[in-house]
């Protein structure tokens, strides 16, 4: 595919809406893109046992959001060290910012480096479907491979397809904890959407599966950046 104009995208969506899956598909098709997942960065810090990882783990285990100040520091530092704060950079954010205050702080950093976001896409997925999906989600911890017992099960029950190692449930992958996360998301998303709507870069794509959402997302990007 021909190289497109610089793309800097934020994917919005409730926890479990499939942002990670859409990110993976976008990276395969648009090879100029790089991605940053706040969840992956947090998990790496938790696994490393860092101070910020311990702090984040306490919040996540209770189904609460990590504080804005912690997230802003973590993400902006990663953008700087990755040399992504440039006008010609191409990247995709998954899971950050999640609040209006985070968006303000991120916008300040991006504007100062002429690396503003130029597309924000909300994945609009039925939250009842999300809860069903989470209840059946298992992962391979060392690789991050995700399985769903309903529509993407492992070849051998509860074993990773590649290594044969046991799959596990994340501590926050329970209906009770996840409902709290959804409630938190619903409280914070509207001001965030309005912030980006005022910049005329907000779009919404509705669908309950990756195969429904992705073609719409792909065409949206091609239409805007070709």
C-alpha positions, 0 to 999 in steps of 0.5 A: 500500500502506498505511504499515506500522509502522517497519521496520529490516531487515538482509539477510544472505546470501553475496556474490552471493546477490542482496541488491541485487536483493531490496533494489531490489524492496523499495524499489519496494513499500515506499516508506517504506523507504530503503536503505544498501548497504555495497558501494555506499558502498565503491565510491563511495569507491573511485571517488572515490580517497579514502583509505578507498577506496584501503584498501578496494580493496586488500582487495577485490582480494585477495578479503578483507573490509575491516577491521571498524574501517573498516566500522563508521566508514563505516556509522555516519557514513552513518547519522548524516548521513542522519538515520536514527538515529531511532525512526520511521526506516525503512531497510534495510541490505545487506551490513553488519554482516558480523561479530559485532564489527560487529554489536556496534558497530552495536547500540550505536549503534542502541540509543542512538538507539532505532533498533534493527533489528527484522528480520534476514533471511538469504537462503539460496542454494546457493553453487554457484549463486552462483559460476555467477552471478558468472562471468556477471555484467557491469555498467555502471560509471557507473549500476551496472546489472547484467546476467547472460549466462545469465538477464538478458543485455543486448540487445546483447552486452556493451553497456548497454541504456540508453546502449550503453556497454561493460559491464565485469567488476568486479575481484572478479567472478571465481570465484577471488576470489569463492570466497575471499569465500565462504570468508570469509563462511562463517567469520563468518556463524554468530556473526552469526546467533546474535547476532540469533537471541538477539534473536528477530529472525532469519529465513531464506528459502531459494531460488536465484532472486529470483522464488522468494525475493521473495514469501516475503520480502514476505509475511514483512514484511507479516505482521510490520509490518502 
